[in-house]
Amino acid sequence: MNTDELPIISYPNGTRPVISTPFLNAANVPAGPSAVTVSTLSPAGVRTNYTSPDATIALGTTVVFTFPAPLTVAGDWIVRVVGTAGVQAAASDFSFNIEATQLP
């Protein structure tokens, strides 16, 4: 996943980020995919895939992914959202930072 030019948003440690992205068909018209795969890459290099139907994914012309648990691994996270053939996310890669905890 190439995220060299993606802006970094920071969240406090223990946050459950929500990723929301519109989907478009080949004619650039909003269209809901019948299935979506969301891949996450943690700062530790652990990749996890979520495929709909999944409680973490809400399908529609805008797909919403909610992390299943609060994130406690500090550092840069990457999320990729991929729809079924013919329907693609307007922006498929997202990058954000989970801040280190201030507690000892």
Rosetta blueprint (number, residue, H / E / L):
1 M L
2 N L
3 T L
4 D L
5 E L
6 L L
7 P L
8 I L
9 I E
10 S E
11 Y E
12 P L
13 N L
14 G L
15 T E
16 R L
17 P L
18 V E
19 I E
20 S E
21 T E
22 P E
23 F E
24 L E
25 N E
26 A L
27 A L
28 N L
29 V L
30 P E
31 A L
32 G L
33 P L
34 S L
35 A L
36 V E
37 T E
38 V E
39 S E
40 T E
41 L E
42 S L
43 P L
44 A L
45 G L
46 V L
47 R E
48 T E
49 N E
50 Y E
51 T E
52 S L
53 P L
54 D L
55 A L
56 T L
57 I E
58 A E
59 L L
60 G L
61 T L
62 T E
63 V E
64 V E
65 F E
66 T E
67 F L
68 P L
69 A L
70 P L
71 L E
72 T L
73 V L
74 A L
75 G E
76 D E
77 W E
78 I E
79 V E
80 R E
81 V E
82 V E
83 G E
84 T L
85 A L
86 G L
87 V E
88 Q E
89 A E
90 A L
91 A L
92 S L
93 D E
94 F E
95 S E
96 F E
97 N E
98 I E
99 E L
100 A L
101 T L
102 Q L
103 L L
104 P L
